[in-house]
Amino acid sequence: MKIEIEPLVTQSLAKQISEQLREAIMSGQLKADDRLPTEEELASRYQVSRPTIREALKRLAAQNMIRSRRGPTGGTFVNRPSLEEASLSLTSSATLLASMNQFSLTEIADARHEMERICCRLAALQPNAELLALMAEELELQGQEGLTDQEFCASDVRFHRALVDGAQNAMLQFLMYAVIEAMQPVTNMVVYRFRDRQNVVQTHQKLYQAIKDANGPAAEQALDELMVYLKARFQAAQDWKAEQQKI
C-alpha cells in the first residue's frame, strides 16, 4: 500500500496528517475497506508522536471516512460511505452556510426549482407506487386542520423528498437532499406566516396526480405554480421584515 508522504509544517500536525490521509482516500490511493497502517507505523512514517496520529484519525472518523474494529482482525479501515451518509455531510455544510446567509432566498428557490423540475420529469417516467403512497400520506396529513406549522413544514420536506426519490437518480438525490433537508426548512421558517397552506396543498395534489398519471409536463407545470407562489411569499416576507426594521 502506497501513501504519498508530504513534508509537514509546524502548524497543526494532526490536521495536516488527517488532510493527507483524506486526500489519499479521495484520490483512490486508499480504497474502501483498505486497512490503514497502525498508529505506530503512521507515527514512524510521519515522524510524530502516537497521540498526534490518534488525533488525526479522530478527525477522519468525525468525517465518517474511517472506522475502527477491535480484535485479531481489527484495525482502522477506510469507510464505504452510503448515499445517505454522504448526503448528511453535504446537508450539514449547507445548513451551516445557510445560517450564515451565504445563500439568498432567491438563490435557494431558483436552485431548488430547476433541479426539482428534472426530478418531476424523471419521477413521471416510471411512477413508483411505494413513493406515491408516501406522498399521498403526506397530502392527507397536510390537510388536517390541527396540524402545527412545524408539523406542516416537516411534512412538506418529506413530500418533496419522496418526489426526489421517485426520480430514481442517485446524483440528483445526493444534490437535492441538501436543498430539501437543509434549505427547505430555512425557507419554510421564513415564509410560513405569509403563505396559505391550502394553496400549497392544492399544488402538492397536482404534483402527486401528475406523477401518478405519468404526466411529466403537468408535474413540471404544478411545480412551476408552486415555486412562483412561494417566491412571491418570500418577497412578501422580506418586505415585511424591511418595514419592521424601520420601526
C-alpha positions as CSV (number, residue, x, y, z in Angstrom):
1,M,0.0,0.0,0.0
2,K,1.5,3.3,-1.1
3,I,0.6,6.6,0.7
4,E,2.4,9.7,-0.6
5,I,4.1,11.3,2.4
6,E,4.3,15.1,2.0
7,P,6.5,17.4,4.1
8,L,4.8,18.8,7.2
9,V,4.9,22.3,8.6
10,T,4.9,23.0,12.3
11,Q,1.2,24.3,12.4
12,S,-1.4,21.7,13.4
13,L,0.4,18.4,12.6
14,A,-2.7,16.3,13.3
15,K,-4.7,18.4,10.9
16,Q,-2.1,18.1,8.2
17,I,-1.9,14.4,8.6
18,S,-5.7,13.9,8.5
19,E,-5.8,16.1,5.4
20,Q,-3.1,14.0,3.7
21,L,-4.9,10.7,4.6
22,R,-8.2,12.2,3.5
23,E,-6.7,13.2,0.1
24,A,-5.3,9.6,-0.2
25,I,-8.8,8.3,0.3
26,M,-10.4,10.8,-2.1
27,S,-7.9,10.2,-4.8
28,G,-8.2,6.5,-4.6
29,Q,-4.8,5.7,-3.2
30,L,-6.7,4.3,-0.3
31,K,-9.8,2.4,-1.3
32,A,-13.0,1.5,0.6
33,D,-12.3,-1.2,3.2
34,D,-8.5,-0.8,2.9
35,R,-6.8,-1.2,6.2
36,L,-4.7,1.8,7.3
37,P,-1.2,1.3,8.8
38,T,-1.2,1.1,12.6
39,E,-0.7,4.2,14.8
40,E,2.8,3.1,15.4
41,E,3.6,2.7,11.7
42,L,2.0,6.1,10.9
43,A,3.8,7.8,13.7
44,S,7.1,6.4,12.3
45,R,6.3,7.4,8.7
46,Y,5.3,11.0,9.7
47,Q,7.9,11.3,12.4
48,V,5.4,12.4,15.0
49,S,4.0,11.1,18.3
50,R,1.3,8.5,18.5
51,P,-1.1,11.0,20.2
52,T,-0.7,13.2,17.2
53,I,-1.7,10.3,14.9
54,R,-4.6,9.4,17.2
55,E,-5.9,13.0,16.9
56,A,-5.5,12.9,13.1
57,L,-7.5,9.6,13.0
58,K,-10.2,11.1,15.2
59,R,-10.6,13.9,12.7
60,L,-11.1,11.4,9.9
61,A,-13.5,9.4,12.0
62,A,-15.6,12.5,12.7
63,Q,-15.9,12.9,8.9
64,N,-17.1,9.3,8.7
65,M,-14.2,8.5,6.4
66,I,-12.7,5.7,8.6
67,R,-13.9,3.2,11.1
68,S,-12.1,1.1,13.8
69,R,-12.6,-2.5,14.6
70,R,-11.2,-4.4,17.5
71,G,-10.0,-8.0,17.7
72,P,-7.3,-10.1,16.0
73,T,-8.5,-8.9,12.6
74,G,-9.2,-5.4,13.8
75,G,-7.6,-2.1,12.9
76,T,-8.6,1.1,11.2
77,F,-10.3,0.8,7.8
78,V,-11.5,3.2,5.1
79,N,-15.2,3.5,5.2
80,R,-17.5,2.8,2.3
81,P,-20.0,5.7,2.7
82,S,-23.6,5.3,1.7
83,L,-25.5,7.9,-0.3
84,E,-27.4,8.7,2.9
85,E,-24.2,9.3,4.9
86,A,-22.7,11.4,2.1
87,S,-25.9,13.4,1.8
88,L,-25.9,14.1,5.6
89,S,-22.4,15.5,5.4
90,L,-23.4,17.8,2.5
91,T,-26.6,18.8,4.3
92,S,-24.7,19.8,7.4
93,S,-22.4,22.0,5.4
94,A,-25.4,23.5,3.5
95,T,-27.2,24.2,6.8
96,L,-24.2,26.0,8.2
97,L,-23.8,28.1,5.1
98,A,-27.5,29.0,5.0
99,S,-27.4,30.0,8.7
100,M,-24.5,32.4,7.9
101,N,-26.6,33.9,5.0
102,Q,-24.2,32.7,2.3
103,F,-27.3,31.9,0.1
104,S,-30.1,34.3,-0.6
105,L,-33.7,33.1,-0.5
106,T,-33.9,33.7,-4.3
107,E,-30.8,31.6,-4.9
108,I,-32.2,28.8,-2.8
109,A,-35.6,28.9,-4.6
110,D,-34.1,29.1,-8.1
111,A,-31.7,26.2,-7.5
112,R,-34.5,24.1,-6.0
113,H,-36.9,24.9,-8.8
114,E,-34.6,24.0,-11.6
115,M,-33.3,20.7,-10.1
116,E,-36.7,19.6,-8.9
117,R,-38.2,20.2,-12.4
118,I,-35.8,17.5,-13.6
119,C,-36.9,15.2,-10.7
120,C,-40.6,15.7,-11.7
121,R,-39.9,14.6,-15.3
122,L,-37.9,11.5,-14.2
123,A,-40.4,10.6,-11.5
124,A,-43.2,10.7,-14.0
125,L,-41.4,8.4,-16.4
126,Q,-41.7,5.4,-14.1
127,P,-44.1,6.2,-11.2
128,N,-43.1,4.4,-8.1
129,A,-46.1,3.0,-6.2
130,E,-44.3,3.0,-2.8
131,L,-43.2,6.6,-3.1
132,L,-46.5,7.7,-4.4
133,A,-48.1,6.1,-1.3
134,L,-45.7,8.2,0.9
135,M,-46.7,11.4,-1.0
136,A,-50.4,10.5,-0.5
137,E,-49.8,10.0,3.2
138,E,-48.2,13.5,3.5
139,L,-51.1,15.0,1.5
140,E,-53.6,13.6,3.9
141,L,-51.6,14.8,6.8
142,Q,-51.2,18.3,5.4
143,G,-55.0,18.6,5.0
144,Q,-55.6,18.2,8.8
145,E,-56.8,21.4,10.4
146,G,-55.0,20.9,13.7
147,L,-51.5,20.5,12.2
148,T,-49.0,22.9,13.7
149,D,-46.7,25.0,11.5
150,Q,-43.7,22.8,12.5
151,E,-45.6,19.6,11.6
152,F,-46.7,21.1,8.3
153,C,-43.2,22.1,7.4
154,A,-41.8,18.7,8.3
155,S,-44.5,17.0,6.1
156,D,-43.6,19.4,3.3
157,V,-40.0,18.3,3.4
158,R,-41.0,14.6,3.4
159,F,-43.4,15.1,0.5
160,H,-40.7,16.7,-1.7
161,R,-38.1,14.1,-0.6
162,A,-40.4,11.3,-1.8
163,L,-40.8,13.1,-5.1
164,V,-37.0,13.4,-5.5
165,D,-36.6,9.7,-4.6
166,G,-39.1,8.9,-7.3
167,A,-36.7,10.3,-9.9
168,Q,-34.5,7.2,-9.1
169,N,-31.3,9.1,-9.9
170,A,-28.6,8.9,-7.2
171,M,-26.8,12.0,-8.2
172,L,-30.0,14.1,-8.1
173,Q,-30.9,12.6,-4.8
174,F,-27.5,13.5,-3.4
175,L,-27.7,17.1,-4.5
176,M,-31.4,17.6,-3.7
177,Y,-31.1,16.2,-0.2
178,A,-29.0,19.3,0.7
179,V,-31.7,21.5,-0.8
180,I,-34.6,19.7,0.8
181,E,-33.2,18.8,4.2
182,A,-31.1,22.0,4.7
183,M,-32.6,24.8,2.6
184,Q,-36.3,24.0,2.5
185,P,-36.7,24.1,6.4
186,V,-34.9,27.5,6.3
187,T,-37.3,28.9,3.6
188,N,-40.3,27.3,5.4
189,M,-39.4,29.2,8.6
190,V,-39.2,32.5,6.7
191,V,-42.4,32.2,4.7
192,Y,-44.8,30.2,6.9
193,R,-46.6,33.3,8.2
194,F,-47.2,34.6,4.7
195,R,-48.3,31.5,2.8
196,D,-51.7,29.9,2.5
197,R,-51.5,26.2,3.4
198,Q,-54.4,25.4,1.2
199,N,-52.6,26.9,-1.8
200,V,-49.6,24.7,-1.1
201,V,-51.6,21.6,-0.5
202,Q,-53.5,22.1,-3.8
203,T,-50.3,22.4,-5.8
204,H,-48.9,19.3,-4.0
205,Q,-52.1,17.5,-5.0
206,K,-51.5,18.5,-8.7
207,L,-47.9,17.3,-8.4
208,Y,-48.9,14.0,-6.9
209,Q,-51.6,13.4,-9.5
210,A,-49.4,14.3,-12.5
211,I,-46.6,11.9,-11.4
212,K,-49.2,9.2,-10.7
213,D,-50.6,9.7,-14.2
214,A,-47.0,9.6,-15.7
215,N,-47.5,13.2,-17.0
216,G,-44.2,14.9,-16.8
217,P,-45.2,18.2,-18.4
218,A,-48.1,18.5,-15.9
219,A,-45.8,17.7,-13.0
220,E,-43.4,20.5,-14.1
221,Q,-46.3,22.9,-14.5
222,A,-47.5,22.1,-11.0
223,L,-44.1,22.7,-9.6
224,D,-43.8,25.9,-11.5
225,E,-47.0,27.1,-10.0
226,L,-45.8,26.2,-6.5
227,M,-42.4,28.0,-6.9
228,V,-44.0,31.2,-8.4
229,Y,-46.3,31.3,-5.4
230,L,-43.5,30.6,-2.9
231,K,-41.2,33.2,-4.5
232,A,-43.9,35.8,-4.1
233,R,-44.4,34.8,-0.5
234,F,-40.6,35.1,0.1
235,Q,-40.7,38.7,-1.3
236,A,-43.7,39.5,1.0
237,A,-41.7,38.2,4.0
238,Q,-38.7,40.2,3.1
239,D,-40.8,43.4,2.5
240,W,-42.4,42.9,5.9
241,K,-39.0,42.4,7.6
242,A,-37.7,45.6,5.9
243,E,-40.7,47.5,7.2
244,Q,-40.2,46.2,10.7
245,Q,-36.6,47.3,10.8
246,K,-37.7,50.9,10.1
247,I,-39.9,50.9,13.2
